[in-house]
Amino acid sequence: LQVSARQAAHPPVGTGTGAAVVQFTNVSRKTCVLKGHPTVAGAGNGSPAHNTPLKVTPTGRAATVTVRPHGKAWVKLTFVQVQGEGDGYCVSGKTPAVYPTMVIGLPHSGKHQVALNDGWWAECDNKVTVTPVSAVKPS
C-alpha cells in the first residue's frame, strides 16, 4: 500500500475540530482486502519508533473493502483542532501537539508513516475520531 494524506475539504462545521483524509493505494499487482478502523499515532521527530499513540474513537461499521491493483480506499480522521494563530492553544487547556508525520495502522495491513500534503499534523488532547476503511472517498 502507498499511503497519502490531505486536509479534508469539509471538516465538521462549528465543532472546533479539523479533519484529514488518508488514502491507501494498492501499488501491487494483486487485489488486496482492507477492513477495520485505523490506529493513529503522532511520529515524534518524524520517526515511527518515537510515536505517541492517540486515543481512537471509531465511528461507523467496518466492512471489507476489496482494492484492485491501482485501486484506492480511504479513512477520515477528525481531530480536536488547535485554536488561534502562531503558538496556538487547546480549548481544554492542554498543550497542542504538532507532528511532521503520523503513523496510520490498519488491521492485518501494517503501519504506514505519512505526512500531510499541505502542512504538519496539529491536534489537541491526543485523541482522534476515525471512520472505517471505505471504498468511497470522503470529503
Disulfide bonds with the S-S distance in Angstrom:
Cys90-Cys124 2.08
